[in-house]
Amino acid sequence: KIFFIVHKSYIPSLSRSHHKRPPPHQLIYTIMTSSEEIKKQKMDPLTTALAAMTDSTKRSLFDVTIVCTTDDYQAEYWTKRLSEGLCSSTSSDSSDESPFPLVLAVSEDWAKGGAGNGLGTLYAYQKACNVAKEKHDIDLDALMMDKKVSAALYHTAGKGTRLAPLPASENNNKPGVKLPVCHKLSDGTWAPITVLEAVVKQTGVYASSRKGRLSVFWGDQVFIPSAPFEYTPTHHVDIMCTLLGQTAPTAEEWVEKGLDKYGVIAVSQGEEKNAAQVEKVDHATAVKMLSELGDIGQVGPSLGSFSVSAPMLKALCDEYSSELTAKSGKFDTDPHFWMPLTLSEENYIALMKQKDVEEDVSKTHHQRMAKMKSSFSLDGMGIFGAVDVGSEACWWDYGQLKLYIDNNMKLLDREDPNADLLRKFMGVTSRLMDTDVDSSKLTVDDKSCAFSCKISTGSISNSVLANVEAVDVQVDDAIVVNCTARKIYAPKGAILYNLVDDSEEGIVAAEGDVIVSVTNEDGEQTILKSKKTTCGGKAWKQVIEGNSMSFEAVHGKNMDADVTKIEKKRMELFRKTSDSFTFQ
């Protein structure tokens, strides 16, 4: 039913000045429909996406969540954590025997040097299919072909050098790095949310549009799209990107927007909206290479995340079956899958030459992909398309220490609208959550946030704390996560992480210090230090002042650590130590 409520000045018989149309805000159209649709109509895309991500009554989740980890211990950890937490069923119907949502975490046990994200995706998917069959008697391949389920794969393997020393504190479980915001666990307790949990929570909004497709995401990037996230796929492969403007950029705009420094997706103006990809080329080269698309419409940098249809996934697995069986070779999606599928042989060879790849190698590979492409049945769809996340999308990357600091300190920003979106995404409803403060003993300024903390005395200014239990704190412009001590002193720029200290003096940091604890399976702890200005990638092999080992050596010592056992041991040490303190 539609009711029109019209301002009386628009009705000639009731208005003395009926020759004048009322301003738009006085003409109201009210559509009587469901409350959800009304809310959706009123919200901009960012708000709509945020609402879907944070709806606790109806979580946006893929039917199948696949996590590609470094080793089997991490796979076991994520299967349990996600299955019992974020990816647990929300159904209250006791008769609902559906196995979904289902978590399938697998390790990338590949030859030294890794599989690359191309072969790594195919291998992880096949391995997940085997786990689904063996443990759950589910034929994931068949369900995908029949478009009955959606599946997402999260790449988390890697050393995390640029985030050092935080991944070391999680015993190389890089996606398990904690953010300084707590969320409620299945047992009713509160704990800091991990980076991967934030990513899974965010990306689930694409699930409803992707039945019969495998979506692939990176495990350290969170974004909220400003373009609609619900869509009908029109291509067997679609890649996420930020399309800039409505027309192709000029040579000047290409440089101005830095498109010569990134992987770029170009979309044709034609009705089919076919796309192609180039990487780190100037405007003239891009125009030449993309000429096969016809008139170029929109262009923008690639986010790397993509989805593939079940038929395309099967075709790729079949094509690379020899490498997958032998667990050898290294191919990435952009240069080895998408570019040869969308560029001519000549242009592909020229582009790969810039990567110092010999012409014969590029030619042979392009011919291999061209042969696969020629025998592939399109079935009414295009090969390669784009999914625009919107030029106003919010983006939070936690893959580098600098970005980890910057994006977590955004929680304190009350001026930036993006910071407000971050707080809403993380479920922050007040500055102090699950935290009692006696203002006569503990001073907390009007910027700082404290989540699930137990602190008696001291002062907190311009800082964010999560799961901190201490008798006294002096924290200024710092981040403190999962720490307990009698006293905590964290001055400007300090990061304290996973520290358990029972000494009288407590934890004392200097400005810009990054201090973490590495716990082993016996409960022994090693302190590892760095500075907020230190790039872990550049300092990976160095023994930084205050440490007995390099980050690389600690990584080697952490190999194949039982992260589930260690986390349990760390929590026991935390509780025992905190319980020994006298809180006022």
Stockholm file with secondary structure:
# STOCKHOLM 1.0

chainA/1-584         KIFFIVHKSYIPSLSRSHHKRPPPHQLIYTIMTSSEEIKKQKMDPLTTALAAMTDSTKRSLFDVTIVCTTDDYQAEYWTKRLSEGLCSSTSSDSSDESPFPLVLAVSEDWAKGGAGNGLGTLYAYQKACNVAKEKHDIDLDALMMDKKVSAALYHTAGKGTRLAPLPASENNNKPGVKLPVCHKLSDGTWAPITVLEAVVKQTGVYASSRKGRLSVFWGDQVFIPSAPFEYTPTHHVDIMCTLLGQTAPTAEEWVEKGLDKYGVIAVSQGEEKNAAQVEKVDHATAVKMLSELGDIGQVGPSLGSFSVSAPMLKALCDEYSSELTAKSGKFDTDPHFWMPLTLSEENYIALMKQKDVEEDVSKTHHQRMAKMKSSFSLDGMGIFGAVDVGSEACWWDYGQLKLYIDNNMKLLDREDPNADLLRKFMGVTSRLMDTDVDSSKLTVDDKSCAFSCKISTGSISNSVLANVEAVDVQVDDAIVVNCTARKIYAPKGAILYNLVDDSEEGIVAAEGDVIVSVTNEDGEQTILKSKKTTCGGKAWKQVIEGNSMSFEAVHGKNMDADVTKIEKKRMELFRKTSDSFTFQ
#=GR chainA/1-584 SS CEEEEECGGGSGGGCTTTTSCCCGGGEEEEECCCHHHHHHHHSCHHHHHHHHHHCSSSCCCCSEEEEEESSHHHHHHHHHHHHHTTTSCCCCCTTCCCCCSEEEEEECCCSTTCCHHHHHHHHHHHHHHHHHHHHHCCCHHHHHHTTCCCEEEEECCSCCGGGTTHHHHTTTCGGGCEEEEEEECTTSCEEEEEHHHHHHHHHGGGGGGCTTEEEEEETTEEEECSSCSCCCCCEEEEEEECCBSSSCCCHHHHHHTTGGGSEEEEEESSTTCCEEEEESCCHHHHHHHTGGGCSEEEEEEEEEEEEEEHHHHHHHHHHTHHHHHHTCCCCCHIIIIIHHHHSCHHHHHHHHHTTTCCHHHHHHHHHHHHHHHHTCCCTTCEEEEEEECCTTCEEEECSSHHHHHHHHHGGGCSSCHHHHHHHHHTTCCSSEESCCCCTTTEEECSSCEEESCEEEEEEEESCEEEEEEEEEEEEESCEEEEEEEEEEEECTTCEEESCBCCSSSCEECCTTEEEEEEECTTSCEEEEEEETTCCTTTTTTSCCTTCSSCHHHHHHHTTTCCHHHHHHHHHHHHHHHHHTSCCC
#=GC SS_cons         CEEEEECGGGSGGGCTTTTSCCCGGGEEEEECCCHHHHHHHHSCHHHHHHHHHHCSSSCCCCSEEEEEESSHHHHHHHHHHHHHTTTSCCCCCTTCCCCCSEEEEEECCCSTTCCHHHHHHHHHHHHHHHHHHHHHCCCHHHHHHTTCCCEEEEECCSCCGGGTTHHHHTTTCGGGCEEEEEEECTTSCEEEEEHHHHHHHHHGGGGGGCTTEEEEEETTEEEECSSCSCCCCCEEEEEEECCBSSSCCCHHHHHHTTGGGSEEEEEESSTTCCEEEEESCCHHHHHHHTGGGCSEEEEEEEEEEEEEEHHHHHHHHHHTHHHHHHTCCCCCHIIIIIHHHHSCHHHHHHHHHTTTCCHHHHHHHHHHHHHHHHTCCCTTCEEEEEEECCTTCEEEECSSHHHHHHHHHGGGCSSCHHHHHHHHHTTCCSSEESCCCCTTTEEECSSCEEESCEEEEEEEESCEEEEEEEEEEEEESCEEEEEEEEEEEECTTCEEESCBCCSSSCEECCTTEEEEEEECTTSCEEEEEEETTCCTTTTTTSCCTTCSSCHHHHHHHTTTCCHHHHHHHHHHHHHHHHHTSCCC
//
